[in-house]
């Protein structure tokens, strides 16, 4: 049986069992949802709020994450497939609440990202996202639909790296207990930031990947530090031993993200591509933008290794007859999404809290 699910095969009978993790059923046990008491609630004040209704009436809807602490949202045996993750909390924590996912007993995470950037949210602002893998709705309901198979074990944690308590973290993780195909690959995602990009250097989205897999998406946060058009840079993907020159080379930043001709200053969010002005307007110094592309129908396949870079490139001397490119020194951050065989190499170190901070 094909484990993928879409409109064309929703009718098929499956040998799968549905489970769901939330603060109302943190262990995901069968027949145990919504049964919290004041003694077992993850946020006991909710039981006081339900005092006129009693047990079963939203007595444990969320979980607090104390300052500097890590909570575990999932710690379960396989085989199975995570089908959907929904999470929401105050925007000021989005860059500093770190999502980590560990597969099949690996000591290092295969996913390590700020929750906000993982969900295509940046600059401590809400952005509506209508992509197929990532969907974000008013007011800050963040959803991920990347299928995440695990054979032996799955562990998901969230760390609050701020010196402030995160009082209300709401979440749901929907997964199925079912056989996992022998050729199933493990989901990975990694966050990076360079602020600013050094002059005449390229921005690295992903490096150090070893294994057999496919690259499936890019999210970028972009602050321009020069006036004028900033998106002449090329995406480059180095596959299976490529060194100086890549196998895949784009023609411009907005071209890779599905637009053309500087986006004509238009925001858009579609199933596979999106661009938004979050602060200010493009072409202005200090403008803050986000972009995404998901390779759902055109994954980038690799058999040994993968490196992905993006140039920060604009124009200079626009008032002169000769036009020349300008290597930009912008503030760039990104999330790379990919699937690959296990064991995978450890991810590059996550930038520390101060370096991640949005100021």
Secondary structure by P-SEA (a helix, b strand, c coil): cccccccccccccccbbbbbbccccccccccccccccccccccaaaaaaaccccccccccccccccccbbbbccccccccccccccccccccccccbbbbbbccccccccccccccccccccccbbbbbbcccbbbccccbbbbccbbbbccbbbbbbbbccccccccccbbbbbbbccccccbbbbbbbbbbbccccccbbbbcccccbbbbbbcbbbbbbbbccccccccbbbbbbcccccccccccccccccccccccccccccccccccccccccccccccccccccccccccccccccccbbbbbbbcccccccccbbbbbbcbbbbbbbbbbccccccccccccccccccccc
